[in-house]
Amino acid sequence: MTICEGGRPHLLYWQGHAHTVSVLLDQWRFGGRWWLDERPRDCYLVQAGTLVAELHHEDIPGGRWWLARLQD
């Protein structure tokens, strides 16, 4: 689960622990693969404590966050 502040990830919950996002390393927009009915999404590469995570936020009503990859 991800909690946002100002539209950007602020807090990342991983394995029952809260990790505060300390650095936004990169941000980009992915248009989605329309032929697979994927929605566009905003992507964030963040540092949260010792974790480096790639988070995606889909453009759907209410939004949906998901973890694309994680490095520790």
PDB file of N, H, CA, C and O in Angstrom:
ATOM      1  N   MET A   1       0.838  -1.170   0.000  1.00  0.00           N
ATOM      2  CA  MET A   1       0.000   0.000   0.000  1.00  0.00           C
ATOM      3  C   MET A   1       0.889   1.242   0.000  1.00  0.00           C
ATOM      4  O   MET A   1       1.971   1.250   0.588  1.00  0.00           O
ATOM      5  N   THR A   2       0.418   2.274  -0.660  1.00  0.00           N
ATOM      6  H   THR A   2      -0.461   2.267  -1.138  1.00  0.00           H
ATOM      7  CA  THR A   2       1.150   3.528  -0.755  1.00  0.00           C
ATOM      8  C   THR A   2       0.255   4.674  -0.314  1.00  0.00           C
ATOM      9  O   THR A   2      -0.923   4.716  -0.667  1.00  0.00           O
ATOM     10  N   ILE A   3       0.804   5.594   0.449  1.00  0.00           N
ATOM     11  H   ILE A   3       1.761   5.560   0.736  1.00  0.00           H
ATOM     12  CA  ILE A   3       0.072   6.794   0.864  1.00  0.00           C
ATOM     13  C   ILE A   3       0.733   7.986   0.188  1.00  0.00           C
ATOM     14  O   ILE A   3       1.958   8.109   0.179  1.00  0.00           O
ATOM     15  N   CYS A   4      -0.090   8.859  -0.376  1.00  0.00           N
ATOM     16  H   CYS A   4      -1.085   8.758  -0.369  1.00  0.00           H
ATOM     17  CA  CYS A   4       0.405  10.000  -1.144  1.00  0.00           C
ATOM     18  C   CYS A   4       0.280  11.295  -0.378  1.00  0.00           C
ATOM     19  O   CYS A   4      -0.512  11.438   0.553  1.00  0.00           O
ATOM     20  N   GLU A   5       1.101  12.230  -0.816  1.00  0.00           N
ATOM     21  H   GLU A   5       1.745  12.114  -1.573  1.00  0.00           H
ATOM     22  CA  GLU A   5       1.032  13.598  -0.320  1.00  0.00           C
ATOM     23  C   GLU A   5       1.340  14.484  -1.519  1.00  0.00           C
ATOM     24  O   GLU A   5       2.430  14.402  -2.085  1.00  0.00           O
ATOM     25  N   GLY A   6       0.402  15.319  -1.908  1.00  0.00           N
ATOM     26  H   GLY A   6      -0.483  15.386  -1.448  1.00  0.00           H
ATOM     27  CA  GLY A   6       0.597  16.171  -3.078  1.00  0.00           C
ATOM     28  C   GLY A   6       0.645  15.398  -4.370  1.00  0.00           C
ATOM     29  O   GLY A   6       1.265  15.849  -5.333  1.00  0.00           O
ATOM     30  N   GLY A   7      -0.001  14.227  -4.418  1.00  0.00           N
ATOM     31  H   GLY A   7      -0.504  13.860  -3.635  1.00  0.00           H
ATOM     32  CA  GLY A   7      -0.031  13.424  -5.631  1.00  0.00           C
ATOM     33  C   GLY A   7       1.171  12.523  -5.832  1.00  0.00           C
ATOM     34  O   GLY A   7       1.217  11.763  -6.799  1.00  0.00           O
ATOM     35  N   ARG A   8       2.137  12.591  -4.944  1.00  0.00           N
ATOM     36  H   ARG A   8       2.100  13.208  -4.158  1.00  0.00           H
ATOM     37  CA  ARG A   8       3.332  11.751  -5.052  1.00  0.00           C
ATOM     38  C   ARG A   8       3.404  10.802  -3.860  1.00  0.00           C
ATOM     39  O   ARG A   8       2.868  11.098  -2.792  1.00  0.00           O
ATOM     40  N   PRO A   9       4.070   9.656  -4.047  1.00  0.00           N
ATOM     41  CA  PRO A   9       4.172   8.709  -2.933  1.00  0.00           C
ATOM     42  C   PRO A   9       4.922   9.312  -1.748  1.00  0.00           C
ATOM     43  O   PRO A   9       5.953   9.964  -1.912  1.00  0.00           O
ATOM     44  N   HIS A  10       4.389   9.084  -0.571  1.00  0.00           N
ATOM     45  H   HIS A  10       3.551   8.554  -0.438  1.00  0.00           H
ATOM     46  CA  HIS A  10       4.979   9.618   0.657  1.00  0.00           C
ATOM     47  C   HIS A  10       5.351   8.499   1.633  1.00  0.00           C
ATOM     48  O   HIS A  10       6.360   8.579   2.332  1.00  0.00           O
ATOM     49  N   LEU A  11       4.533   7.472   1.666  1.00  0.00           N
ATOM     50  H   LEU A  11       3.713   7.407   1.098  1.00  0.00           H
ATOM     51  CA  LEU A  11       4.725   6.376   2.613  1.00  0.00           C
ATOM     52  C   LEU A  11       4.448   5.061   1.900  1.00  0.00           C
ATOM     53  O   LEU A  11       3.438   4.914   1.212  1.00  0.00           O
ATOM     54  N   LEU A  12       5.355   4.110   2.072  1.00  0.00           N
ATOM     55  H   LEU A  12       6.176   4.229   2.631  1.00  0.00           H
ATOM     56  CA  LEU A  12       5.244   2.803   1.440  1.00  0.00           C
ATOM     57  C   LEU A  12       5.169   1.745   2.528  1.00  0.00           C
ATOM     58  O   LEU A  12       6.027   1.695   3.410  1.00  0.00           O
ATOM     59  N   TYR A  13       4.159   0.909   2.471  1.00  0.00           N
ATOM     60  H   TYR A  13       3.462   0.949   1.755  1.00  0.00           H
ATOM     61  CA  TYR A  13       4.036  -0.205   3.408  1.00  0.00           C
ATOM     62  C   TYR A  13       4.512  -1.477   2.719  1.00  0.00           C
ATOM     63  O   TYR A  13       4.008  -1.855   1.662  1.00  0.00           O
ATOM     64  N   TRP A  14       5.491  -2.127   3.336  1.00  0.00           N
ATOM     65  H   TRP A  14       5.901  -1.819   4.195  1.00  0.00           H
ATOM     66  CA  TRP A  14       6.038  -3.353   2.768  1.00  0.00           C
ATOM     67  C   TRP A  14       6.291  -4.332   3.900  1.00  0.00           C
ATOM     68  O   TRP A  14       6.991  -4.017   4.863  1.00  0.00           O
ATOM     69  N   GLN A  15       5.719  -5.516   3.778  1.00  0.00           N
ATOM     70  H   GLN A  15       5.151  -5.771   2.996  1.00  0.00           H
ATOM     71  CA  GLN A  15       5.861  -6.590   4.758  1.00  0.00           C
ATOM     72  C   GLN A  15       5.538  -6.121   6.176  1.00  0.00           C
ATOM     73  O   GLN A  15       6.248  -6.442   7.129  1.00  0.00           O
ATOM     74  N   GLY A  16       4.449  -5.355   6.296  1.00  0.00           N
ATOM     75  H   GLY A  16       3.872  -5.095   5.522  1.00  0.00           H
ATOM     76  CA  GLY A  16       3.966  -4.925   7.595  1.00  0.00           C
ATOM     77  C   GLY A  16       4.694  -3.749   8.211  1.00  0.00           C
ATOM     78  O   GLY A  16       4.420  -3.382   9.354  1.00  0.00           O
ATOM     79  N   HIS A  17       5.619  -3.151   7.473  1.00  0.00           N
ATOM     80  H   HIS A  17       5.842  -3.449   6.545  1.00  0.00           H
ATOM     81  CA  HIS A  17       6.384  -2.013   7.992  1.00  0.00           C
ATOM     82  C   HIS A  17       6.152  -0.787   7.111  1.00  0.00           C
ATOM     83  O   HIS A  17       6.029  -0.898   5.891  1.00  0.00           O
ATOM     84  N   ALA A  18       6.095   0.373   7.743  1.00  0.00           N
ATOM     85  H   ALA A  18       6.195   0.462   8.734  1.00  0.00           H
ATOM     86  CA  ALA A  18       5.953   1.633   7.017  1.00  0.00           C
ATOM     87  C   ALA A  18       7.343   2.180   6.716  1.00  0.00           C
ATOM     88  O   ALA A  18       8.204   2.243   7.593  1.00  0.00           O
ATOM     89  N   HIS A  19       7.545   2.572   5.465  1.00  0.00           N
ATOM     90  H   HIS A  19       6.845   2.520   4.753  1.00  0.00           H
ATOM     91  CA  HIS A  19       8.812   3.156   5.025  1.00  0.00           C
ATOM     92  C   HIS A  19       8.505   4.522   4.437  1.00  0.00           C
ATOM     93  O   HIS A  19       7.752   4.631   3.469  1.00  0.00           O
ATOM     94  N   THR A  20       9.085   5.565   5.020  1.00  0.00           N
ATOM     95  H   THR A  20       9.696   5.476   5.806  1.00  0.00           H
ATOM     96  CA  THR A  20       8.882   6.917   4.526  1.00  0.00           C
ATOM     97  C   THR A  20       9.726   7.132   3.272  1.00  0.00           C
ATOM     98  O   THR A  20      10.921   6.839   3.254  1.00  0.00           O
ATOM     99  N   VAL A  21       9.090   7.642   2.236  1.00  0.00           N
ATOM    100  H   VAL A  21       8.118   7.880   2.250  1.00  0.00           H
ATOM    101  CA  VAL A  21       9.808   7.953   1.003  1.00  0.00           C
ATOM    102  C   VAL A  21      10.666   9.180   1.264  1.00  0.00           C
ATOM    103  O   VAL A  21      10.153  10.260   1.558  1.00  0.00           O
ATOM    104  N   SER A  22      11.977   9.001   1.154  1.00  0.00           N
ATOM    105  H   SER A  22      12.393   8.124   0.915  1.00  0.00           H
ATOM    106  CA  SER A  22      12.903  10.094   1.439  1.00  0.00           C
ATOM    107  C   SER A  22      13.386  10.795   0.179  1.00  0.00           C
ATOM    108  O   SER A  22      13.693  11.986   0.211  1.00  0.00           O
ATOM    109  N   VAL A  23      13.456  10.057  -0.945  1.00  0.00           N
ATOM    110  H   VAL A  23      13.206   9.089  -0.971  1.00  0.00           H
ATOM    111  CA  VAL A  23      13.974  10.632  -2.185  1.00  0.00           C
ATOM    112  C   VAL A  23      13.141  10.139  -3.362  1.00  0.00           C
ATOM    113  O   VAL A  23      12.862   8.946  -3.485  1.00  0.00           O
ATOM    114  N   LEU A  24      12.751  11.068  -4.219  1.00  0.00           N
ATOM    115  H   LEU A  24      12.977  12.036  -4.119  1.00  0.00           H
ATOM    116  CA  LEU A  24      12.127  10.728  -5.495  1.00  0.00           C
ATOM    117  C   LEU A  24      13.263  10.668  -6.506  1.00  0.00           C
ATOM    118  O   LEU A  24      13.789  11.706  -6.910  1.00  0.00           O
ATOM    119  N   LEU A  25      13.648   9.458  -6.920  1.00  0.00           N
ATOM    120  H   LEU A  25      13.222   8.615  -6.592  1.00  0.00           H
ATOM    121  CA  LEU A  25      14.798   9.262  -7.791  1.00  0.00           C
ATOM    122  C   LEU A  25      14.468   9.542  -9.255  1.00  0.00           C
ATOM    123  O   LEU A  25      15.298  10.058 -10.003  1.00  0.00           O
ATOM    124  N   ASP A  26      13.243   9.193  -9.655  1.00  0.00           N
ATOM    125  H   ASP A  26      12.568   8.774  -9.048  1.00  0.00           H
ATOM    126  CA  ASP A  26      12.827   9.404 -11.045  1.00  0.00           C
ATOM    127  C   ASP A  26      11.307   9.361 -11.105  1.00  0.00           C
ATOM    128  O   ASP A  26      10.641   8.789 -10.241  1.00  0.00           O
ATOM    129  N   GLN A  27      10.787   9.980 -12.143  1.00  0.00           N
ATOM    130  H   GLN A  27      11.328  10.444 -12.844  1.00  0.00           H
ATOM    131  CA  GLN A  27       9.333  10.005 -12.362  1.00  0.00           C
ATOM    132  C   GLN A  27       9.098  10.053 -13.864  1.00  0.00           C
ATOM    133  O   GLN A  27       9.774  10.795 -14.578  1.00  0.00           O
ATOM    134  N   TRP A  28       8.134   9.260 -14.350  1.00  0.00           N
ATOM    135  H   TRP A  28       7.585   8.658 -13.771  1.00  0.00           H
ATOM    136  CA  TRP A  28       7.809   9.267 -15.764  1.00  0.00           C
ATOM    137  C   TRP A  28       6.366   8.866 -15.972  1.00  0.00           C
ATOM    138  O   TRP A  28       5.705   8.367 -15.061  1.00  0.00           O
ATOM    139  N   ARG A  29       5.892   9.086 -17.166  1.00  0.00           N
ATOM    140  H   ARG A  29       6.428   9.491 -17.906  1.00  0.00           H
ATOM    141  CA  ARG A  29       4.510   8.755 -17.541  1.00  0.00           C
ATOM    142  C   ARG A  29       4.560   7.626 -18.561  1.00  0.00           C
ATOM    143  O   ARG A  29       5.266   7.718 -19.566  1.00  0.00           O
ATOM    144  N   PHE A  30       3.810   6.566 -18.300  1.00  0.00           N
ATOM    145  H   PHE A  30       3.236   6.492 -17.484  1.00  0.00           H
ATOM    146  CA  PHE A  30       3.713   5.431 -19.217  1.00  0.00           C
ATOM    147  C   PHE A  30       2.331   5.463 -19.845  1.00  0.00           C
ATOM    148  O   PHE A  30       1.327   5.474 -19.133  1.00  0.00           O
ATOM    149  N   GLY A  31       2.269   5.478 -21.147  1.00  0.00           N
ATOM    150  H   GLY A  31       3.084   5.469 -21.725  1.00  0.00           H
ATOM    151  CA  GLY A  31       0.999   5.608 -21.859  1.00  0.00           C
ATOM    152  C   GLY A  31       0.138   4.362 -21.847  1.00  0.00           C
ATOM    153  O   GLY A  31      -1.046   4.433 -22.178  1.00  0.00           O
ATOM    154  N   GLY A  32       0.699   3.226 -21.476  1.00  0.00           N
ATOM    155  H   GLY A  32       1.660   3.169 -21.208  1.00  0.00           H
ATOM    156  CA  GLY A  32      -0.067   1.975 -21.483  1.00  0.00           C
ATOM    157  C   GLY A  32      -0.065   1.334 -22.859  1.00  0.00           C
ATOM    158  O   GLY A  32       0.021   2.024 -23.875  1.00  0.00           O
ATOM    159  N   ARG A  33      -0.159   0.036 -22.886  1.00  0.00           N
ATOM    160  H   ARG A  33      -0.228  -0.524 -22.060  1.00  0.00           H
ATOM    161  CA  ARG A  33      -0.239  -0.693 -24.155  1.00  0.00           C
ATOM    162  C   ARG A  33      -1.713  -0.800 -24.518  1.00  0.00           C
ATOM    163  O   ARG A  33      -2.426  -1.676 -24.026  1.00  0.00           O
ATOM    164  N   TRP A  34      -2.161   0.106 -25.387  1.00  0.00           N
ATOM    165  H   TRP A  34      -1.583   0.818 -25.786  1.00  0.00           H
ATOM    166  CA  TRP A  34      -3.585   0.198 -25.725  1.00  0.00           C
ATOM    167  C   TRP A  34      -4.123  -1.106 -26.296  1.00  0.00           C
ATOM    168  O   TRP A  34      -5.295  -1.422 -26.091  1.00  0.00           O
ATOM    169  N   TRP A  35      -3.302  -1.869 -27.006  1.00  0.00           N
ATOM    170  H   TRP A  35      -2.350  -1.612 -27.172  1.00  0.00           H
ATOM    171  CA  TRP A  35      -3.750  -3.131 -27.606  1.00  0.00           C
ATOM    172  C   TRP A  35      -4.022  -4.200 -26.552  1.00  0.00           C
ATOM    173  O   TRP A  35      -4.632  -5.227 -26.847  1.00  0.00           O
ATOM    174  N   LEU A  36      -3.566  -3.956 -25.314  1.00  0.00           N
ATOM    175  H   LEU A  36      -3.070  -3.121 -25.074  1.00  0.00           H
ATOM    176  CA  LEU A  36      -3.856  -4.854 -24.193  1.00  0.00           C
ATOM    177  C   LEU A  36      -4.822  -4.210 -23.210  1.00  0.00           C
ATOM    178  O   LEU A  36      -5.019  -4.719 -22.107  1.00  0.00           O
ATOM    179  N   ASP A  37      -5.430  -3.083 -23.607  1.00  0.00           N
ATOM    180  H   ASP A  37      -5.270  -2.670 -24.503  1.00  0.00           H
ATOM    181  CA  ASP A  37      -6.367  -2.329 -22.775  1.00  0.00           C
ATOM    182  C   ASP A  37      -5.750  -1.829 -21.467  1.00  0.00           C
ATOM    183  O   ASP A  37      -6.443  -1.703 -20.458  1.00  0.00           O
ATOM    184  N   GLU A  38      -4.442  -1.545 -21.489  1.00  0.00           N
ATOM    185  H   GLU A  38      -3.879  -1.647 -22.308  1.00  0.00           H
ATOM    186  CA  GLU A  38      -3.799  -0.977 -20.305  1.00  0.00           C
ATOM    187  C   GLU A  38      -4.103   0.513 -20.226  1.00  0.00           C
ATOM    188  O   GLU A  38      -4.163   1.201 -21.246  1.00  0.00           O
ATOM    189  N   ARG A  39      -4.289   0.993 -19.028  1.00  0.00           N
ATOM    190  H   ARG A  39      -4.240   0.434 -18.200  1.00  0.00           H
ATOM    191  CA  ARG A  39      -4.538   2.412 -18.788  1.00  0.00           C
ATOM    192  C   ARG A  39      -3.202   3.147 -18.644  1.00  0.00           C
ATOM    193  O   ARG A  39      -2.213   2.549 -18.221  1.00  0.00           O
ATOM    194  N   PRO A  40      -3.164   4.427 -18.989  1.00  0.00           N
ATOM    195  CA  PRO A  40      -1.955   5.210 -18.711  1.00  0.00           C
ATOM    196  C   PRO A  40      -1.699   5.268 -17.206  1.00  0.00           C
ATOM    197  O   PRO A  40      -2.617   5.123 -16.398  1.00  0.00           O
ATOM    198  N   ARG A  41      -0.437   5.484 -16.849  1.00  0.00           N
ATOM    199  H   ARG A  41       0.309   5.602 -17.504  1.00  0.00           H
ATOM    200  CA  ARG A  41      -0.104   5.550 -15.428  1.00  0.00           C
ATOM    201  C   ARG A  41       1.144   6.402 -15.207  1.00  0.00           C
ATOM    202  O   ARG A  41       1.985   6.571 -16.091  1.00  0.00           O
ATOM    203  N   ASP A  42       1.221   6.921 -14.001  1.00  0.00           N
ATOM    204  H   ASP A  42       0.538   6.784 -13.283  1.00  0.00           H
ATOM    205  CA  ASP A  42       2.403   7.642 -13.552  1.00  0.00           C
ATOM    206  C   ASP A  42       3.292   6.661 -12.807  1.00  0.00           C
ATOM    207  O   ASP A  42       2.814   5.848 -12.016  1.00  0.00           O
ATOM    208  N   CYS A  43       4.593   6.746 -13.068  1.00  0.00           N
ATOM    209  H   CYS A  43       4.982   7.406 -13.710  1.00  0.00           H
ATOM    210  CA  CYS A  43       5.549   5.817 -12.471  1.00  0.00           C
ATOM    211  C   CYS A  43       6.563   6.605 -11.649  1.00  0.00           C
ATOM    212  O   CYS A  43       6.987   7.694 -12.036  1.00  0.00           O
ATOM    213  N   TYR A  44       6.941   6.037 -10.516  1.00  0.00           N
ATOM    214  H   TYR A  44       6.597   5.152 -10.202  1.00  0.00           H
ATOM    215  CA  TYR A  44       7.860   6.692  -9.595  1.00  0.00           C
ATOM    216  C   TYR A  44       8.919   5.693  -9.146  1.00  0.00           C
ATOM    217  O   TYR A  44       8.599   4.560  -8.787  1.00  0.00           O
ATOM    218  N   LEU A  45      10.166   6.109  -9.168  1.00  0.00           N
ATOM    219  H   LEU A  45      10.426   7.029  -9.460  1.00  0.00           H
ATOM    220  CA  LEU A  45      11.250   5.344  -8.571  1.00  0.00           C
ATOM    221  C   LEU A  45      11.638   6.098  -7.314  1.00  0.00           C
ATOM    222  O   LEU A  45      12.074   7.248  -7.383  1.00  0.00           O
ATOM    223  N   VAL A  46      11.481   5.455  -6.165  1.00  0.00           N
ATOM    224  H   VAL A  46      11.126   4.522  -6.109  1.00  0.00           H
ATOM    225  CA  VAL A  46      11.667   6.135  -4.887  1.00  0.00           C
ATOM    226  C   VAL A  46      12.646   5.386  -3.989  1.00  0.00           C
ATOM    227  O   VAL A  46      12.834   4.175  -4.112  1.00  0.00           O
ATOM    228  N   GLN A  47      13.258   6.139  -3.089  1.00  0.00           N
ATOM    229  H   GLN A  47      13.105   7.122  -2.990  1.00  0.00           H
ATOM    230  CA  GLN A  47      14.070   5.564  -2.022  1.00  0.00           C
ATOM    231  C   GLN A  47      13.270   5.716  -0.742  1.00  0.00           C
ATOM    232  O   GLN A  47      12.841   6.817  -0.397  1.00  0.00           O
ATOM    233  N   ALA A  48      13.072   4.616  -0.044  1.00  0.00           N
ATOM    234  H   ALA A  48      13.421   3.722  -0.324  1.00  0.00           H
ATOM    235  CA  ALA A  48      12.330   4.615   1.222  1.00  0.00           C
ATOM    236  C   ALA A  48      13.138   3.797   2.218  1.00  0.00           C
ATOM    237  O   ALA A  48      13.043   2.570   2.255  1.00  0.00           O
ATOM    238  N   GLY A  49      13.923   4.484   3.014  1.00  0.00           N
ATOM    239  H   GLY A  49      14.000   5.481   2.984  1.00  0.00           H
ATOM    240  CA  GLY A  49      14.829   3.773   3.917  1.00  0.00           C
ATOM    241  C   GLY A  49      15.875   3.037   3.100  1.00  0.00           C
ATOM    242  O   GLY A  49      16.557   3.645   2.275  1.00  0.00           O
ATOM    243  N   THR A  50      16.010   1.741   3.319  1.00  0.00           N
ATOM    244  H   THR A  50      15.456   1.248   3.990  1.00  0.00           H
ATOM    245  CA  THR A  50      16.978   0.936   2.565  1.00  0.00           C
ATOM    246  C   THR A  50      16.372   0.370   1.284  1.00  0.00           C
ATOM    247  O   THR A  50      17.067  -0.281   0.502  1.00  0.00           O
ATOM    248  N   LEU A  51      15.097   0.612   1.070  1.00  0.00           N
ATOM    249  H   LEU A  51      14.533   1.140   1.705  1.00  0.00           H
ATOM    250  CA  LEU A  51      14.411   0.078  -0.112  1.00  0.00           C
ATOM    251  C   LEU A  51      14.440   1.070  -1.272  1.00  0.00           C
ATOM    252  O   LEU A  51      14.340   2.280  -1.073  1.00  0.00           O
ATOM    253  N   VAL A  52      14.577   0.542  -2.475  1.00  0.00           N
ATOM    254  H   VAL A  52      14.658  -0.441  -2.637  1.00  0.00           H
ATOM    255  CA  VAL A  52      14.368   1.315  -3.695  1.00  0.00           C
ATOM    256  C   VAL A  52      13.203   0.631  -4.394  1.00  0.00           C
ATOM    257  O   VAL A  52      13.274  -0.555  -4.717  1.00  0.00           O
ATOM    258  N   ALA A  53      12.129   1.383  -4.628  1.00  0.00           N
ATOM    259  H   ALA A  53      12.071   2.346  -4.366  1.00  0.00           H
ATOM    260  CA  ALA A  53      10.898   0.795  -5.159  1.00  0.00           C
ATOM    261  C   ALA A  53      10.428   1.555  -6.390  1.00  0.00           C
ATOM    262  O   ALA A  53      10.552   2.777  -6.475  1.00  0.00           O
ATOM    263  N   GLU A  54       9.889   0.809  -7.331  1.00  0.00           N
ATOM    264  H   GLU A  54       9.787  -0.183  -7.261  1.00  0.00           H
ATOM    265  CA  GLU A  54       9.217   1.406  -8.485  1.00  0.00           C
ATOM    266  C   GLU A  54       7.718   1.246  -8.268  1.00  0.00           C
ATOM    267  O   GLU A  54       7.200   0.130  -8.219  1.00  0.00           O
ATOM    268  N   LEU A  55       7.031   2.377  -8.139  1.00  0.00           N
ATOM    269  H   LEU A  55       7.452   3.283  -8.180  1.00  0.00           H
ATOM    270  CA  LEU A  55       5.597   2.397  -7.858  1.00  0.00           C
ATOM    271  C   LEU A  55       4.855   2.950  -9.065  1.00  0.00           C
ATOM    272  O   LEU A  55       5.331   3.874  -9.725  1.00  0.00           O
ATOM    273  N   HIS A  56       3.696   2.387  -9.348  1.00  0.00           N
ATOM    274  H   HIS A  56       3.309   1.636  -8.812  1.00  0.00           H
ATOM    275  CA  HIS A  56       2.873   2.851 -10.458  1.00  0.00           C
ATOM    276  C   HIS A  56       1.499   3.258  -9.932  1.00  0.00           C
ATOM    277  O   HIS A  56       0.949   2.627  -9.030  1.00  0.00           O
ATOM    278  N   HIS A  57       0.960   4.324 -10.516  1.00  0.00           N
ATOM    279  H   HIS A  57       1.407   4.837 -11.249  1.00  0.00           H
ATOM    280  CA  HIS A  57      -0.371   4.808 -10.162  1.00  0.00           C
ATOM    281  C   HIS A  57      -1.197   4.892 -11.431  1.00  0.00           C
ATOM    282  O   HIS A  57      -0.918   5.711 -12.307  1.00  0.00           O
ATOM    283  N   GLU A  58      -2.217   4.043 -11.532  1.00  0.00           N
ATOM    284  H   GLU A  58      -2.443   3.378 -10.820  1.00  0.00           H
ATOM    285  CA  GLU A  58      -3.043   3.963 -12.735  1.00  0.00           C
ATOM    286  C   GLU A  58      -4.098   5.056 -12.787  1.00  0.00           C
ATOM    287  O   GLU A  58      -4.643   5.460 -11.760  1.00  0.00           O
ATOM    288  N   ASP A  59      -4.377   5.524 -13.989  1.00  0.00           N
ATOM    289  H   ASP A  59      -3.934   5.196 -14.823  1.00  0.00           H
ATOM    290  CA  ASP A  59      -5.421   6.527 -14.229  1.00  0.00           C
ATOM    291  C   ASP A  59      -6.779   5.841 -14.341  1.00  0.00           C
ATOM    292  O   ASP A  59      -7.296   5.636 -15.440  1.00  0.00           O
ATOM    293  N   ILE A  60      -7.337   5.498 -13.214  1.00  0.00           N
ATOM    294  H   ILE A  60      -6.917   5.665 -12.322  1.00  0.00           H
ATOM    295  CA  ILE A  60      -8.688   4.943 -13.158  1.00  0.00           C
ATOM    296  C   ILE A  60      -9.426   5.702 -12.061  1.00  0.00           C
ATOM    297  O   ILE A  60      -8.783   6.297 -11.197  1.00  0.00           O
ATOM    298  N   PRO A  61     -10.742   5.697 -12.073  1.00  0.00           N
ATOM    299  CA  PRO A  61     -11.471   6.389 -10.996  1.00  0.00           C
ATOM    300  C   PRO A  61     -11.017   5.877  -9.629  1.00  0.00           C
ATOM    301  O   PRO A  61     -11.030   4.675  -9.367  1.00  0.00           O
ATOM    302  N   GLY A  62     -10.620   6.802  -8.772  1.00  0.00           N
ATOM    303  H   GLY A  62     -10.610   7.779  -8.985  1.00  0.00           H
ATOM    304  CA  GLY A  62     -10.131   6.435  -7.447  1.00  0.00           C
ATOM    305  C   GLY A  62      -8.658   6.072  -7.440  1.00  0.00           C
ATOM    306  O   GLY A  62      -8.050   5.964  -6.375  1.00  0.00           O
ATOM    307  N   GLY A  63      -8.079   5.883  -8.613  1.00  0.00           N
ATOM    308  H   GLY A  63      -8.573   5.971  -9.478  1.00  0.00           H
ATOM    309  CA  GLY A  63      -6.664   5.530  -8.720  1.00  0.00           C
ATOM    310  C   GLY A  63      -6.367   4.141  -8.176  1.00  0.00           C
ATOM    311  O   GLY A  63      -7.171   3.565  -7.444  1.00  0.00           O
ATOM    312  N   ARG A  64      -5.215   3.615  -8.535  1.00  0.00           N
ATOM    313  H   ARG A  64      -4.562   4.083  -9.130  1.00  0.00           H
ATOM    314  CA  ARG A  64      -4.779   2.323  -8.000  1.00  0.00           C
ATOM    315  C   ARG A  64      -3.265   2.317  -8.018  1.00  0.00           C
ATOM    316  O   ARG A  64      -2.645   2.509  -9.064  1.00  0.00           O
ATOM    317  N   TRP A  65      -2.673   2.095  -6.853  1.00  0.00           N
ATOM    318  H   TRP A  65      -3.177   1.938  -6.003  1.00  0.00           H
ATOM    319  CA  TRP A  65      -1.232   2.000  -6.722  1.00  0.00           C
ATOM    320  C   TRP A  65      -0.807   0.552  -6.763  1.00  0.00           C
ATOM    321  O   TRP A  65      -1.506  -0.321  -6.249  1.00  0.00           O
ATOM    322  N   TRP A  66       0.343   0.289  -7.375  1.00  0.00           N
ATOM    323  H   TRP A  66       0.911   0.998  -7.793  1.00  0.00           H
ATOM    324  CA  TRP A  66       0.919  -1.046  -7.293  1.00  0.00           C
ATOM    325  C   TRP A  66       2.430  -0.980  -7.371  1.00  0.00           C
ATOM    326  O   TRP A  66       3.007  -0.059  -7.950  1.00  0.00           O
ATOM    327  N   LEU A  67       3.052  -1.978  -6.774  1.00  0.00           N
ATOM    328  H   LEU A  67       2.584  -2.726  -6.303  1.00  0.00           H
ATOM    329  CA  LEU A  67       4.491  -2.080  -6.706  1.00  0.00           C
ATOM    330  C   LEU A  67       4.961  -2.866  -7.926  1.00  0.00           C
ATOM    331  O   LEU A  67       4.594  -4.029  -8.090  1.00  0.00           O
ATOM    332  N   ALA A  68       5.770  -2.241  -8.785  1.00  0.00           N
ATOM    333  H   ALA A  68       6.068  -1.296  -8.653  1.00  0.00           H
ATOM    334  CA  ALA A  68       6.260  -2.887  -9.991  1.00  0.00           C
ATOM    335  C   ALA A  68       7.534  -3.681  -9.720  1.00  0.00           C
ATOM    336  O   ALA A  68       7.715  -4.782 -10.241  1.00  0.00           O
ATOM    337  N   ARG A  69       8.421  -3.105  -8.892  1.00  0.00           N
ATOM    338  H   ARG A  69       8.274  -2.211  -8.469  1.00  0.00           H
ATOM    339  CA  ARG A  69       9.649  -3.826  -8.529  1.00  0.00           C
ATOM    340  C   ARG A  69      10.211  -3.232  -7.251  1.00  0.00           C
ATOM    341  O   ARG A  69       9.883  -2.113  -6.858  1.00  0.00           O
ATOM    342  N   LEU A  70      11.076  -4.025  -6.611  1.00  0.00           N
ATOM    343  H   LEU A  70      11.343  -4.935  -6.931  1.00  0.00           H
ATOM    344  CA  LEU A  70      11.639  -3.623  -5.330  1.00  0.00           C
ATOM    345  C   LEU A  70      13.082  -4.104  -5.264  1.00  0.00           C
ATOM    346  O   LEU A  70      13.398  -5.231  -5.646  1.00  0.00           O
ATOM    347  N   GLN A  71      13.950  -3.228  -4.772  1.00  0.00           N
ATOM    348  H   GLN A  71      13.694  -2.313  -4.461  1.00  0.00           H
ATOM    349  CA  GLN A  71      15.347  -3.587  -4.511  1.00  0.00           C
ATOM    350  C   GLN A  71      15.614  -3.278  -3.050  1.00  0.00           C
ATOM    351  O   GLN A  71      15.171  -2.249  -2.540  1.00  0.00           O
ATOM    352  N   ASP A  72      16.320  -4.142  -2.389  1.00  0.00           N
ATOM    353  H   ASP A  72      16.680  -4.977  -2.803  1.00  0.00           H
ATOM    354  CA  ASP A  72      16.676  -3.838  -0.996  1.00  0.00           C
ATOM    355  C   ASP A  72      18.153  -3.991  -0.784  1.00  0.00           C
ATOM    356  O   ASP A  72      18.644  -3.778   0.325  1.00  0.00           O
TER     357      ASP A  72
END
